[in-house]
Amino acid sequence: MTSLPKDARPLVGEDERDTAVRRLQDAYAQGHVPHEEMDALLHRVLTARTHDELASALAPLPAEDPGTTATIGAAAGRITRRGTWRVPRFLTVESAMGRVRLDLSRAVFEHPVVDIELRLGTGRATITVPRDAVVDVEGVRTTWKDLRYRTPRRSRPGGGPRIRIAGVMGMGRLRIRHARR
């Protein structure tokens, strides 16, 4: 088995490629990319293997919008978000004391990857994600009770948004579940 050099970067993943294609399509729709160049740039994005090749293909485009950032917070009481709502690229949830309930099952995802940072003191938190979402909870640190999350038995890889949850959960339990519908 051969090892990679220390400076070798991982290959471009599906999420990064999808984001690059979406960015290229947006630039084309806004008139930043001429019709004659679109096919060539799209080919370069779809065949890029390394991050440098992908960055080179996107270099002619205007600077990327880093995405929206929002904070939902309360010192005490309940934080509830449900129904149809736009999920920003970066979401921070802060609560010193109280209950948090985020229902993302009918939310609108404008970005293929969403980062949610939790800064929770005491109280429990429940996050309901779309049925086909891919959830990464590696960045969550709990100090009192364990995190409750089970991946669904029947999941379609790559079908839904990727949700990365990180942060700190104090005295309380964090429960993450997939919607049934």
Secondary structure, DSSP 4 states (H G I P E B T S, - for coil): -PPPPTTPPPPPPHHHHHHHHHHHHHHHHTTSS-HHHHHHHHHHHHH--SHHHHHHHHTTSPPPP---EEEEEEEES-EEE-SS-EEPSEEEEEEEES-EEEE-TT-EESSSEEEEEEEEEES-EEEEE-TT-EEEEEEEEESSS--EE---SS--TTSS-EEEEEEEEEES-EEEEE---
